[in-house]
Structures are given as structure tokens and as C-alpha cells.
Amino acid sequence: MNQSVAAVIITFNRLELLKEVLSAVKNQSRKPDKIIVVNNSSTDGTTEWLSEQEGIDVITQDNLGSSGGQYTGLKITYESGFDWIWTMDDDVVPETNCLENLLKANGNYLIRTPLRFDSKNIPFLNDAVSYNFSNPFKSLWVRIISKEDLSNDYIEAVGITFEGPLIHRSVIEKIGLPNPNFFIFADDTDFFVRANRANFKSAIVTSAKLYRKIDIPKDIYKFTWKTYYIVRNLIWLDRIFGSFLVKYIRPFGYLLVWLLRSKSFSDIITVFKAFKSGYLGKYR
């Protein structure tokens, strides 16, 4: 039986990158039945350019971040009745047969994601095989995929991202939509941990390839506007999924670590605000 697929692309002020990913999605060997672009109120000409394009549906909303975009895109496609939803941000490019290979994958996996490559075409080993939500004195990340894993057709992993996963509608039916309140960072972790706890298996399909156009900054601990969300959302994860000790102890570890990384009074204020919001805030 031929199952329907909707492709969802989230964009904000990356017109040239958006053109690349849209071209790649339109030219898949197995074309999506629908392409939807969620435009977070871009101001760089994206809105005007999208209005001139054919063969895509555009949803323009306030800038609700990646998480708000994923929420909207998955909500619309789920409510429209599509069997599968293929979602991604605007800074990745899937190989021509990426969707075809995801659809051909083992039926036991209702969440399937491509093997990602960096801008130098080197496998991007960043997905977490499992997480630690039980021991407050150990890292959240138990194990990240390695080169040795790449010889397998499938790499089971809980910590995948919204960079090209193919998600069956039954997942959303059972666990709900992504949490839009994360804005950026860890919204995918929240969604896929919930899926894993609801007994949905997720796997990286190594024959399906996707290329990231922007590398992670070398100094990932440098304070930027994103720091608030990184600190807050890590604490949110612990408060949502952690054991009793993780919920109430590990957030203070994040507080201490990020205070020690602070270079200015402004940095310190950012860390305390993020800690307070994460520790006391509402997660749903």
C-alpha cells in the first residue's frame, strides 16, 4: 500500500539555504505528496520569494522558534491525515534518495532519521544512543553514536533531532505534538524521549543521507542569545523526565557550571534567569 508523506520545512531568515533544501525535497526520487513550509515571519525576502513559488503550501506565523515551527508543521500535517511526516529545518539538504530509503526501512521503526554529514561530508556523530535521567552526578548523555556504528544498516538511538526524521502519524496520535515552549534547543530531545517511553523505536537509517549546511560553532560555550534557552531547556528536561534526585539536584550542577563559564555580570544574570525559569517554570 502506498502511504502518504508530507514534507515540512521550518524557516527563518535563511532564504538561500531554504532554496537549497526546497530544491532537494522537490527532486527526491520518491517525491513527497505535499510540501509545507512554516515561515517564522522571516524579514530577509523569504516571505516574498515563497509567495511566488508553486507546488508548496506556506504557513506564516510569528517567530516561535524551531520548536514553534515544528509544532505547527506536525499539527497541520497530522490533522490533514498524512501517514508519514518528514520534517527538517532550513539548513539541511537531503540526498536525492533520502526519503525513498527512509520509507523502505524496517517497519519496526516508526521514527526513522537519516545519517547526517557535516559541511566537509564527514559523518556527524552527534545523536545520543541513550540518556541518563536517573543519576544526578553523571552526564545526561550516556553514549553518542560512533564510527563503529556506521557499519550497521540501522542505529537505534533515542536522541535524534528534527533534522530529517520521518515520523509515523501513530507516534503523534499517542504522545502528542512537539512542545512549542522550548523555542530552540532540546525540543527534539523532549519529543523523542517521550516517544521512546511510549515504546516507539527510533533508528538512524545509514542508507539515507542528509547534509548539514551549518557546522556547530567551535566555541559552543560562548554566551550568545541562545545561552538562556540552552540552560533553561536542559533543566526542563531533567524536571520533566528525571528521577527524584535528578529533578532536584542536577539543575544546580548546570547552574554552577554555567556560572563558572560566565565572563560578565550580564552572563551571570542570564544564567540565573534561565535556572529560575527551568527549575520553577511550567513545561507543558
N, C-alpha and C positions, 0 to 999 in steps of 0.2 A: 504494500500500500504506500502510495506517495504521500508523505507528510508535509504539511505546510511550514514554511520558515519565514520569519520576519527578521530582517537585519535592523539593528538600532545603533545609531552613531550619536554620541554626545559631543557637542562642540561649544567652544567659547574662544573667540578671538584668535583662531588659528586657520585662517582661510586657505593658505597654500597647503597646509597639511591636510585639511579637510578635503580639498580637491583630490589629493593622492589616495586617501582611503576610500572616498566615494568611487573613484575610478576602479580601484581594486575590487570593491564589493560588487559593482555593476558587471565586472568582467569575470566573475567566478565561473568555473566550469559547471557548477550546479548553481544557477542563479537563485537568489532569494525571491520569494513570492511577493515580498513587499520590502521597501527600504524606507526607514523613518529616520529623520534627523531631528534631534532635540537641540534646539538652539537656545542657549542660556543668555539671550539678549546680547549677542556679540555687537561690538561697535567698530569693527575693522573692515566693514564692507561685506561680511558674511551674509547678513540678512538680505541685502540687496542681490547678491550673487545667487543665493538659494531661491529667491523669488523668480529667477529666470530659468531654473532647471526643470527638466521634465523627468518623470519616472520616479520621483521621490515624494514622500509626504513630509512636510515640515511642521514641527510644533515649536513655537517660540514662547518662551516663558521667562520670568525674572531669573537672574543668575542665582540658581540654587545649588551651584557647585556640581561636581561629578555625581555625588550621591543623589541630589535632587533630580538630575538628568536621568540617572539610571532608574529611579523610582517612576518617573513619568513614562519613560520609554517602555519599561516592562509592564507597567499598568495598562497602557494603551494596547500593546500587542497581546497581552493576556486576555483582556476584555474583548478583543477582536476575534479571539478563538484560535489563534495560531498554535500549532503543535509544538514548535520549537522557536526559541528566541535567541538570536545571535547578536550579542551586544559588545560594544567597544567604545573607547574614547577616540578622539580625532588624531592621535599621534602614533597610530599603528597602521601597518599595511599587511593584510593577509596575502599569502601566496595564492596563485590562481586556483589551485585545487584544495584550498584550505577547508572550505565549507563541505565540499564533496567528501573529503576524508573524515571530517568530524561526523557526518551523517552515517558513514559506513562503519563507524567504530562499534565496539562491543556493546550490545544492547543492555548489559547490566549497568552501564554508566549513563545516568540521566543528566549528568553535568559533564561536559567534555570541553576541554580547552586546548588551544594549540600550544606547541612548543615555541617559546618566544626566543628571538635573537636580538642582539643589540645592534647598534649602528655599524659595527665592524663585522657583522654576520657571525658573531660568536654566540653560542647558546647562552641565554640569560638565565643563570641558575639562581632564581630568587624565590621560587614557590616553596611553601612550607609543607613538608610531608605530614607533620603533626604539630600541635601546640601544647603548651603546658599551662593548664588552668588549675592545677592542684597544689603546686609547691611555690610559695611566695618568694622563696630565696633563689629560685632558678629563673632563667630567661623564659620569655613567652615562647620563643621559637625552639622546638625540640630538635628538629632536623630539617635542613634545606636540601632540595634535590641536588645531586652531584653528577659528575661526568659519567660515573659508573651506571647511573640510572638510564642514561640516554640509549643504551643498547636494547631497552625494552620497548615493546610496542605501546604499552600504557604505563604511566607512572601515577599511581594513586597518590593524591595529595589533597589535604584539606584546605591549605592556604593558597588558593589560586586568586586571580584578580579579575577585574572587569575589563580585561584586555583580550577580548575574543572568545569568551566562553559561549558554548551552545547549551542552552538550558531548556529542559523539557517543561511544559506547562504544568505537569503534575507536581513539580517542585514548588512552584508559586502557589498552587492550589492548597498545598499542605502547610507551608511555612510563611506564606505572605510575601510581600514585596521588600525590596531593599529599604533600609531606614534612611529617609532623606535628611535627617537631622545631623548626620556626620559631616555634611558639606563636602569635605575632601578627606581622604586617608582613612582606611580601615572599614569603610562601608562594605567593601567586598569581603573582608575578613568576617565581619558580623554576619553577612548573608550566608556565606559558605559554611561557617561553623554551625549556624542554625540548620542548614541543610544536612550536614554530616550528623548532627544529633537527632535528626529526623530519619536517619538511616538511608539517606541518599548518598551513593558513592560518586565521587568526582575523580576524574583522571585527566592527565595530560596525554594527548594523542600525539606521539612523536612524528607521525607521518604528516600531520597538519602543522604548517609553519606560518609564523606571523613575525613581522619585523617591527621593532620599536624604533621610532624616528628621533626620540629624545632620550639621552642617557641620564641616569641618576647623577646629580651633582657630586663632584668629588668630596666636597666638604658638606656632608649631609647633616652635620650638627650645627652648621652656621644658622644663626637666628634670622628668620625671614617672617613674612606674614603667615606662612604655613605652620610655624612652630606651635602656635596656640592650638591648632587642630590636631597636630601630631601628639602633643602631650595629653590634651583632653581626651582624645579618642582612644589612646592606649589605656587610659584609666577607665573609660567607658567599657572597653572590652572586659577588663578584669571585673568590673562591677556587675556586668551582665552575666558572664559565663564562669567566673571564678568560684573556687571553693570558698568557704567561710574565711580562711586565712588569707587567700589571695585577694578577696574583696576588700579586706580591711588592712592589709599590710603592704602588699606590693605597690599600691599607688604612692605610698610615702617613699618607696625606693625611686620611683620615677621623679618625684618631687626633688629629692636630694640630687640625683644625677643631673637633672636639667638646671638646677640652681648652680651646681659646680661648673656647668658649661656657660653660664651667663657671663657676659662681658660688660654689661651696663645695668644701671638701675631699671631702665626700660625692659631689659631682658628678664630681670627678676620679677617685675610686675606681671609680665606676660605669663611666666611660669606659675605664679600664684593664682592668677585668674583661671588659667587652664586647669590647675589642680582643683580649685573650688568647683568649677563647672562640672568637671568629670566626677568628682567624689560625691557631690551633693545633687547633681543635676538629674533630670529625667532622661531616660534612654529611649523611650518609645514615643 
